[in-house]
Amino acid sequence: MAAVIPREPGALGQTAVGVLKGAVRERLGRAAAPKAIRVVEALPLRGVGKPDRPGVRRLFTAE
């Protein structure tokens, strides 16, 4: 799983995500590349400002 935060909201469409997946697979190899990439506005954070890992996982299961 990988979450991507674009610099400008709405800047990444499905085509750009497909290109990103291909570039990551080429760079890291198919075995190391994330199986899913999701564009998000921001990562969920814990009270101390660190990413909330269970919250990030929920981004991929919520539809």
HTML snippet that shows the backbone in 3Dmol.js (N, CA, C, O; Angstrom):
<script src="https://3Dmol.org/build/3Dmol-min.js"></script>
<div id="view" style="width:600px;height:400px;position:relative"></div>
<script>
const pdb = `
ATOM      1  N   MET A   1       0.831  -1.170   0.000  1.00  0.00           N
ATOM      2  CA  MET A   1       0.000   0.000   0.000  1.00  0.00           C
ATOM      3  C   MET A   1       0.881   1.241   0.000  1.00  0.00           C
ATOM      4  O   MET A   1       1.926   1.285   0.648  1.00  0.00           O
ATOM      5  N   ALA A   2       0.440   2.228  -0.730  1.00  0.00           N
ATOM      6  CA  ALA A   2       1.127   3.513  -0.732  1.00  0.00           C
ATOM      7  C   ALA A   2       0.089   4.608  -0.850  1.00  0.00           C
ATOM      8  O   ALA A   2      -0.833   4.511  -1.660  1.00  0.00           O
ATOM      9  N   ALA A   3       0.232   5.633  -0.057  1.00  0.00           N
ATOM     10  CA  ALA A   3      -0.644   6.796  -0.129  1.00  0.00           C
ATOM     11  C   ALA A   3       0.173   7.948  -0.702  1.00  0.00           C
ATOM     12  O   ALA A   3       1.300   8.200  -0.275  1.00  0.00           O
ATOM     13  N   VAL A   4      -0.411   8.640  -1.674  1.00  0.00           N
ATOM     14  CA  VAL A   4       0.265   9.747  -2.346  1.00  0.00           C
ATOM     15  C   VAL A   4      -0.523  11.016  -2.061  1.00  0.00           C
ATOM     16  O   VAL A   4      -1.745  11.045  -2.199  1.00  0.00           O
ATOM     17  N   ILE A   5       0.188  12.064  -1.661  1.00  0.00           N
ATOM     18  CA  ILE A   5      -0.441  13.360  -1.414  1.00  0.00           C
ATOM     19  C   ILE A   5       0.054  14.314  -2.490  1.00  0.00           C
ATOM     20  O   ILE A   5       1.228  14.686  -2.492  1.00  0.00           O
ATOM     21  N   PRO A   6      -0.837  14.724  -3.421  1.00  0.00           N
ATOM     22  CA  PRO A   6      -0.386  15.637  -4.473  1.00  0.00           C
ATOM     23  C   PRO A   6      -0.118  17.041  -3.919  1.00  0.00           C
ATOM     24  O   PRO A   6      -0.709  17.447  -2.918  1.00  0.00           O
ATOM     25  N   ARG A   7       0.761  17.757  -4.569  1.00  0.00           N
ATOM     26  CA  ARG A   7       1.060  19.134  -4.148  1.00  0.00           C
ATOM     27  C   ARG A   7      -0.152  20.031  -4.324  1.00  0.00           C
ATOM     28  O   ARG A   7      -0.398  20.918  -3.507  1.00  0.00           O
ATOM     29  N   GLU A   8      -0.905  19.802  -5.384  1.00  0.00           N
ATOM     30  CA  GLU A   8      -2.112  20.583  -5.647  1.00  0.00           C
ATOM     31  C   GLU A   8      -3.299  19.627  -5.629  1.00  0.00           C
ATOM     32  O   GLU A   8      -3.266  18.596  -6.300  1.00  0.00           O
ATOM     33  N   PRO A   9      -4.358  19.954  -4.866  1.00  0.00           N
ATOM     34  CA  PRO A   9      -5.532  19.064  -4.814  1.00  0.00           C
ATOM     35  C   PRO A   9      -6.088  18.804  -6.215  1.00  0.00           C
ATOM     36  O   PRO A   9      -6.219  19.717  -7.031  1.00  0.00           O
ATOM     37  N   GLY A  10      -6.404  17.559  -6.464  1.00  0.00           N
ATOM     38  CA  GLY A  10      -6.967  17.174  -7.753  1.00  0.00           C
ATOM     39  C   GLY A  10      -5.951  17.090  -8.880  1.00  0.00           C
ATOM     40  O   GLY A  10      -6.331  16.918 -10.039  1.00  0.00           O
ATOM     41  N   ALA A  11      -4.672  17.208  -8.565  1.00  0.00           N
ATOM     42  CA  ALA A  11      -3.643  17.228  -9.603  1.00  0.00           C
ATOM     43  C   ALA A  11      -3.377  15.844 -10.197  1.00  0.00           C
ATOM     44  O   ALA A  11      -2.928  15.747 -11.339  1.00  0.00           O
ATOM     45  N   LEU A  12      -3.644  14.782  -9.453  1.00  0.00           N
ATOM     46  CA  LEU A  12      -3.368  13.436  -9.943  1.00  0.00           C
ATOM     47  C   LEU A  12      -4.669  12.718 -10.278  1.00  0.00           C
ATOM     48  O   LEU A  12      -5.504  12.488  -9.404  1.00  0.00           O
ATOM     49  N   GLY A  13      -4.831  12.371 -11.538  1.00  0.00           N
ATOM     50  CA  GLY A  13      -5.979  11.583 -11.958  1.00  0.00           C
ATOM     51  C   GLY A  13      -5.588  10.119 -12.044  1.00  0.00           C
ATOM     52  O   GLY A  13      -4.462   9.749 -11.713  1.00  0.00           O
ATOM     53  N   GLN A  14      -6.513   9.294 -12.484  1.00  0.00           N
ATOM     54  CA  GLN A  14      -6.264   7.857 -12.595  1.00  0.00           C
ATOM     55  C   GLN A  14      -5.129   7.558 -13.567  1.00  0.00           C
ATOM     56  O   GLN A  14      -4.358   6.624 -13.347  1.00  0.00           O
ATOM     57  N   THR A  15      -5.017   8.344 -14.646  1.00  0.00           N
ATOM     58  CA  THR A  15      -3.939   8.122 -15.606  1.00  0.00           C
ATOM     59  C   THR A  15      -2.583   8.340 -14.948  1.00  0.00           C
ATOM     60  O   THR A  15      -1.658   7.553 -15.146  1.00  0.00           O
ATOM     61  N   ALA A  16      -2.466   9.411 -14.166  1.00  0.00           N
ATOM     62  CA  ALA A  16      -1.203   9.703 -13.484  1.00  0.00           C
ATOM     63  C   ALA A  16      -0.860   8.620 -12.469  1.00  0.00           C
ATOM     64  O   ALA A  16       0.311   8.281 -12.300  1.00  0.00           O
ATOM     65  N   VAL A  17      -1.856   8.081 -11.801  1.00  0.00           N
ATOM     66  CA  VAL A  17      -1.616   7.006 -10.833  1.00  0.00           C
ATOM     67  C   VAL A  17      -1.117   5.762 -11.560  1.00  0.00           C
ATOM     68  O   VAL A  17      -0.231   5.072 -11.055  1.00  0.00           O
ATOM     69  N   GLY A  18      -1.660   5.466 -12.717  1.00  0.00           N
ATOM     70  CA  GLY A  18      -1.187   4.339 -13.512  1.00  0.00           C
ATOM     71  C   GLY A  18       0.262   4.513 -13.944  1.00  0.00           C
ATOM     72  O   GLY A  18       1.043   3.563 -13.901  1.00  0.00           O
ATOM     73  N   VAL A  19       0.621   5.720 -14.358  1.00  0.00           N
ATOM     74  CA  VAL A  19       2.004   6.015 -14.743  1.00  0.00           C
ATOM     75  C   VAL A  19       2.907   5.880 -13.522  1.00  0.00           C
ATOM     76  O   VAL A  19       4.006   5.334 -13.624  1.00  0.00           O
ATOM     77  N   LEU A  20       2.456   6.372 -12.371  1.00  0.00           N
ATOM     78  CA  LEU A  20       3.233   6.268 -11.137  1.00  0.00           C
ATOM     79  C   LEU A  20       3.471   4.803 -10.764  1.00  0.00           C
ATOM     80  O   LEU A  20       4.584   4.428 -10.396  1.00  0.00           O
ATOM     81  N   LYS A  21       2.431   3.978 -10.860  1.00  0.00           N
ATOM     82  CA  LYS A  21       2.579   2.546 -10.560  1.00  0.00           C
ATOM     83  C   LYS A  21       3.632   1.912 -11.457  1.00  0.00           C
ATOM     84  O   LYS A  21       4.471   1.143 -10.988  1.00  0.00           O
ATOM     85  N   GLY A  22       3.589   2.232 -12.742  1.00  0.00           N
ATOM     86  CA  GLY A  22       4.565   1.677 -13.679  1.00  0.00           C
ATOM     87  C   GLY A  22       5.978   2.118 -13.356  1.00  0.00           C
ATOM     88  O   GLY A  22       6.911   1.316 -13.413  1.00  0.00           O
ATOM     89  N   ALA A  23       6.144   3.393 -13.016  1.00  0.00           N
ATOM     90  CA  ALA A  23       7.475   3.914 -12.698  1.00  0.00           C
ATOM     91  C   ALA A  23       8.020   3.282 -11.420  1.00  0.00           C
ATOM     92  O   ALA A  23       9.208   2.972 -11.339  1.00  0.00           O
ATOM     93  N   VAL A  24       7.165   3.093 -10.432  1.00  0.00           N
ATOM     94  CA  VAL A  24       7.604   2.483  -9.171  1.00  0.00           C
ATOM     95  C   VAL A  24       7.984   1.023  -9.406  1.00  0.00           C
ATOM     96  O   VAL A  24       8.996   0.556  -8.881  1.00  0.00           O
ATOM     97  N   ARG A  25       7.185   0.299 -10.188  1.00  0.00           N
ATOM     98  CA  ARG A  25       7.516  -1.102 -10.490  1.00  0.00           C
ATOM     99  C   ARG A  25       8.835  -1.209 -11.229  1.00  0.00           C
ATOM    100  O   ARG A  25       9.631  -2.109 -10.966  1.00  0.00           O
ATOM    101  N   GLU A  26       9.064  -0.291 -12.153  1.00  0.00           N
ATOM    102  CA  GLU A  26      10.320  -0.308 -12.916  1.00  0.00           C
ATOM    103  C   GLU A  26      11.512  -0.029 -12.001  1.00  0.00           C
ATOM    104  O   GLU A  26      12.565  -0.653 -12.131  1.00  0.00           O
ATOM    105  N   ARG A  27      11.337   0.903 -11.089  1.00  0.00           N
ATOM    106  CA  ARG A  27      12.439   1.300 -10.199  1.00  0.00           C
ATOM    107  C   ARG A  27      12.708   0.265  -9.109  1.00  0.00           C
ATOM    108  O   ARG A  27      13.863  -0.061  -8.834  1.00  0.00           O
ATOM    109  N   LEU A  28      11.634  -0.259  -8.479  1.00  0.00           N
ATOM    110  CA  LEU A  28      11.786  -1.169  -7.343  1.00  0.00           C
ATOM    111  C   LEU A  28      11.692  -2.643  -7.707  1.00  0.00           C
ATOM    112  O   LEU A  28      12.150  -3.503  -6.954  1.00  0.00           O
ATOM    113  N   GLY A  29      11.109  -2.932  -8.842  1.00  0.00           N
ATOM    114  CA  GLY A  29      10.832  -4.315  -9.200  1.00  0.00           C
ATOM    115  C   GLY A  29       9.426  -4.684  -8.759  1.00  0.00           C
ATOM    116  O   GLY A  29       8.892  -4.115  -7.807  1.00  0.00           O
ATOM    117  N   ARG A  30       8.845  -5.624  -9.448  1.00  0.00           N
ATOM    118  CA  ARG A  30       7.448  -5.995  -9.189  1.00  0.00           C
ATOM    119  C   ARG A  30       7.234  -6.494  -7.763  1.00  0.00           C
ATOM    120  O   ARG A  30       6.196  -6.207  -7.166  1.00  0.00           O
ATOM    121  N   ALA A  31       8.184  -7.229  -7.209  1.00  0.00           N
ATOM    122  CA  ALA A  31       8.015  -7.804  -5.869  1.00  0.00           C
ATOM    123  C   ALA A  31       8.029  -6.731  -4.775  1.00  0.00           C
ATOM    124  O   ALA A  31       7.360  -6.896  -3.755  1.00  0.00           O
ATOM    125  N   ALA A  32       8.767  -5.647  -4.961  1.00  0.00           N
ATOM    126  CA  ALA A  32       8.892  -4.619  -3.922  1.00  0.00           C
ATOM    127  C   ALA A  32       7.898  -3.477  -4.095  1.00  0.00           C
ATOM    128  O   ALA A  32       7.698  -2.694  -3.167  1.00  0.00           O
ATOM    129  N   ALA A  33       7.276  -3.367  -5.260  1.00  0.00           N
ATOM    130  CA  ALA A  33       6.349  -2.263  -5.520  1.00  0.00           C
ATOM    131  C   ALA A  33       5.048  -2.467  -4.755  1.00  0.00           C
ATOM    132  O   ALA A  33       4.608  -3.603  -4.579  1.00  0.00           O
ATOM    133  N   PRO A  34       4.424  -1.379  -4.296  1.00  0.00           N
ATOM    134  CA  PRO A  34       3.148  -1.511  -3.588  1.00  0.00           C
ATOM    135  C   PRO A  34       2.064  -2.029  -4.527  1.00  0.00           C
ATOM    136  O   PRO A  34       2.039  -1.691  -5.711  1.00  0.00           O
ATOM    137  N   LYS A  35       1.178  -2.845  -3.988  1.00  0.00           N
ATOM    138  CA  LYS A  35       0.095  -3.401  -4.802  1.00  0.00           C
ATOM    139  C   LYS A  35      -1.009  -2.380  -5.048  1.00  0.00           C
ATOM    140  O   LYS A  35      -1.719  -2.452  -6.051  1.00  0.00           O
ATOM    141  N   ALA A  36      -1.147  -1.435  -4.135  1.00  0.00           N
ATOM    142  CA  ALA A  36      -2.184  -0.416  -4.272  1.00  0.00           C
ATOM    143  C   ALA A  36      -1.592   0.957  -4.001  1.00  0.00           C
ATOM    144  O   ALA A  36      -0.789   1.139  -3.086  1.00  0.00           O
ATOM    145  N   ILE A  37      -2.009   1.926  -4.823  1.00  0.00           N
ATOM    146  CA  ILE A  37      -1.624   3.314  -4.612  1.00  0.00           C
ATOM    147  C   ILE A  37      -2.908   4.120  -4.567  1.00  0.00           C
ATOM    148  O   ILE A  37      -3.747   4.022  -5.463  1.00  0.00           O
ATOM    149  N   ARG A  38      -3.054   4.912  -3.527  1.00  0.00           N
ATOM    150  CA  ARG A  38      -4.252   5.732  -3.375  1.00  0.00           C
ATOM    151  C   ARG A  38      -3.842   7.178  -3.204  1.00  0.00           C
ATOM    152  O   ARG A  38      -2.921   7.486  -2.447  1.00  0.00           O
ATOM    153  N   VAL A  39      -4.533   8.072  -3.915  1.00  0.00           N
ATOM    154  CA  VAL A  39      -4.306   9.508  -3.782  1.00  0.00           C
ATOM    155  C   VAL A  39      -5.184  10.009  -2.643  1.00  0.00           C
ATOM    156  O   VAL A  39      -6.393   9.775  -2.638  1.00  0.00           O
ATOM    157  N   VAL A  40      -4.580  10.695  -1.679  1.00  0.00           N
ATOM    158  CA  VAL A  40      -5.316  11.227  -0.526  1.00  0.00           C
ATOM    159  C   VAL A  40      -4.968  12.704  -0.340  1.00  0.00           C
ATOM    160  O   VAL A  40      -3.932  13.173  -0.811  1.00  0.00           O
ATOM    161  N   GLU A  41      -5.841  13.422   0.345  1.00  0.00           N
ATOM    162  CA  GLU A  41      -5.586  14.840   0.618  1.00  0.00           C
ATOM    163  C   GLU A  41      -4.557  15.006   1.728  1.00  0.00           C
ATOM    164  O   GLU A  41      -3.736  15.922   1.691  1.00  0.00           O
ATOM    165  N   ALA A  42      -4.603  14.117   2.715  1.00  0.00           N
ATOM    166  CA  ALA A  42      -3.672  14.171   3.845  1.00  0.00           C
ATOM    167  C   ALA A  42      -3.663  12.807   4.521  1.00  0.00           C
ATOM    168  O   ALA A  42      -4.632  12.053   4.433  1.00  0.00           O
ATOM    169  N   LEU A  43      -2.568  12.500   5.189  1.00  0.00           N
ATOM    170  CA  LEU A  43      -2.502  11.266   5.972  1.00  0.00           C
ATOM    171  C   LEU A  43      -3.189  11.480   7.314  1.00  0.00           C
ATOM    172  O   LEU A  43      -3.095  12.564   7.890  1.00  0.00           O
ATOM    173  N   PRO A  44      -3.876  10.462   7.815  1.00  0.00           N
ATOM    174  CA  PRO A  44      -4.417  10.587   9.167  1.00  0.00           C
ATOM    175  C   PRO A  44      -3.260  10.612  10.168  1.00  0.00           C
ATOM    176  O   PRO A  44      -2.328   9.815  10.069  1.00  0.00           O
ATOM    177  N   LEU A  45      -3.328  11.520  11.114  1.00  0.00           N
ATOM    178  CA  LEU A  45      -2.247  11.678  12.081  1.00  0.00           C
ATOM    179  C   LEU A  45      -2.716  11.348  13.490  1.00  0.00           C
ATOM    180  O   LEU A  45      -3.889  11.504  13.831  1.00  0.00           O
ATOM    181  N   ARG A  46      -1.769  10.889  14.298  1.00  0.00           N
ATOM    182  CA  ARG A  46      -2.028  10.651  15.710  1.00  0.00           C
ATOM    183  C   ARG A  46      -1.913  11.980  16.446  1.00  0.00           C
ATOM    184  O   ARG A  46      -1.535  12.988  15.850  1.00  0.00           O
ATOM    185  N   GLY A  47      -2.233  11.988  17.725  1.00  0.00           N
ATOM    186  CA  GLY A  47      -2.188  13.205  18.520  1.00  0.00           C
ATOM    187  C   GLY A  47      -0.819  13.852  18.592  1.00  0.00           C
ATOM    188  O   GLY A  47      -0.716  15.064  18.784  1.00  0.00           O
ATOM    189  N   VAL A  48       0.236  13.060  18.439  1.00  0.00           N
ATOM    190  CA  VAL A  48       1.600  13.588  18.514  1.00  0.00           C
ATOM    191  C   VAL A  48       2.138  14.008  17.146  1.00  0.00           C
ATOM    192  O   VAL A  48       3.297  14.408  17.033  1.00  0.00           O
ATOM    193  N   GLY A  49       1.308  13.919  16.109  1.00  0.00           N
ATOM    194  CA  GLY A  49       1.713  14.355  14.782  1.00  0.00           C
ATOM    195  C   GLY A  49       2.308  13.288  13.896  1.00  0.00           C
ATOM    196  O   GLY A  49       2.665  13.573  12.753  1.00  0.00           O
ATOM    197  N   LYS A  50       2.427  12.068  14.383  1.00  0.00           N
ATOM    198  CA  LYS A  50       2.956  10.968  13.575  1.00  0.00           C
ATOM    199  C   LYS A  50       1.807  10.333  12.785  1.00  0.00           C
ATOM    200  O   LYS A  50       0.653  10.397  13.210  1.00  0.00           O
ATOM    201  N   PRO A  51       2.120   9.718  11.634  1.00  0.00           N
ATOM    202  CA  PRO A  51       1.059   9.053  10.863  1.00  0.00           C
ATOM    203  C   PRO A  51       0.378   7.946  11.677  1.00  0.00           C
ATOM    204  O   PRO A  51       1.028   7.196  12.405  1.00  0.00           O
ATOM    205  N   ASP A  52      -0.924   7.869  11.534  1.00  0.00           N
ATOM    206  CA  ASP A  52      -1.727   6.847  12.197  1.00  0.00           C
ATOM    207  C   ASP A  52      -1.784   5.644  11.255  1.00  0.00           C
ATOM    208  O   ASP A  52      -2.577   5.634  10.314  1.00  0.00           O
ATOM    209  N   ARG A  53      -0.955   4.635  11.498  1.00  0.00           N
ATOM    210  CA  ARG A  53      -0.853   3.486  10.587  1.00  0.00           C
ATOM    211  C   ARG A  53      -2.178   2.743  10.417  1.00  0.00           C
ATOM    212  O   ARG A  53      -2.536   2.420   9.284  1.00  0.00           O
ATOM    213  N   PRO A  54      -2.928   2.455  11.495  1.00  0.00           N
ATOM    214  CA  PRO A  54      -4.236   1.834  11.276  1.00  0.00           C
ATOM    215  C   PRO A  54      -5.170   2.740  10.453  1.00  0.00           C
ATOM    216  O   PRO A  54      -5.974   2.250   9.660  1.00  0.00           O
ATOM    217  N   GLY A  55      -5.060   4.036  10.643  1.00  0.00           N
ATOM    218  CA  GLY A  55      -5.870   4.970   9.868  1.00  0.00           C
ATOM    219  C   GLY A  55      -5.506   4.939   8.391  1.00  0.00           C
ATOM    220  O   GLY A  55      -6.379   5.041   7.529  1.00  0.00           O
ATOM    221  N   VAL A  56      -4.230   4.798   8.103  1.00  0.00           N
ATOM    222  CA  VAL A  56      -3.800   4.686   6.706  1.00  0.00           C
ATOM    223  C   VAL A  56      -4.341   3.401   6.102  1.00  0.00           C
ATOM    224  O   VAL A  56      -4.804   3.398   4.961  1.00  0.00           O
ATOM    225  N   ARG A  57      -4.288   2.306   6.858  1.00  0.00           N
ATOM    226  CA  ARG A  57      -4.841   1.033   6.340  1.00  0.00           C
ATOM    227  C   ARG A  57      -6.320   1.170   6.042  1.00  0.00           C
ATOM    228  O   ARG A  57      -6.811   0.613   5.060  1.00  0.00           O
ATOM    229  N   ARG A  58      -7.040   1.910   6.886  1.00  0.00           N
ATOM    230  CA  ARG A  58      -8.478   2.090   6.659  1.00  0.00           C
ATOM    231  C   ARG A  58      -8.748   2.860   5.363  1.00  0.00           C
ATOM    232  O   ARG A  58      -9.807   2.691   4.759  1.00  0.00           O
ATOM    233  N   LEU A  59      -7.817   3.691   4.934  1.00  0.00           N
ATOM    234  CA  LEU A  59      -7.987   4.410   3.657  1.00  0.00           C
ATOM    235  C   LEU A  59      -8.123   3.412   2.500  1.00  0.00           C
ATOM    236  O   LEU A  59      -8.804   3.687   1.512  1.00  0.00           O
ATOM    237  N   PHE A  60      -7.477   2.266   2.629  1.00  0.00           N
ATOM    238  CA  PHE A  60      -7.501   1.282   1.554  1.00  0.00           C
ATOM    239  C   PHE A  60      -8.662   0.315   1.661  1.00  0.00           C
ATOM    240  O   PHE A  60      -8.999  -0.345   0.677  1.00  0.00           O
ATOM    241  N   THR A  61      -9.282   0.212   2.823  1.00  0.00           N
ATOM    242  CA  THR A  61     -10.413  -0.700   2.975  1.00  0.00           C
ATOM    243  C   THR A  61     -11.738   0.029   2.869  1.00  0.00           C
ATOM    244  O   THR A  61     -12.763  -0.602   2.612  1.00  0.00           O
ATOM    245  N   ALA A  62     -11.747   1.340   3.058  1.00  0.00           N
ATOM    246  CA  ALA A  62     -12.989   2.123   2.989  1.00  0.00           C
ATOM    247  C   ALA A  62     -13.305   2.450   1.529  1.00  0.00           C
ATOM    248  O   ALA A  62     -12.469   2.998   0.812  1.00  0.00           O
ATOM    249  N   GLU A  63     -14.464   2.122   1.120  1.00  0.00           N
ATOM    250  CA  GLU A  63     -14.928   2.452  -0.245  1.00  0.00           C
ATOM    251  C   GLU A  63     -16.393   2.710  -0.205  1.00  0.00           C
ATOM    252  O   GLU A  63     -16.996   3.005  -1.237  1.00  0.00           O
TER     253      GLU A  63
END
`;
const viewer = $3Dmol.createViewer("view");
viewer.addModel(pdb, "pdb");
viewer.setStyle({}, {cartoon: {color: "spectrum"}});
viewer.zoomTo();
viewer.render();
</script>
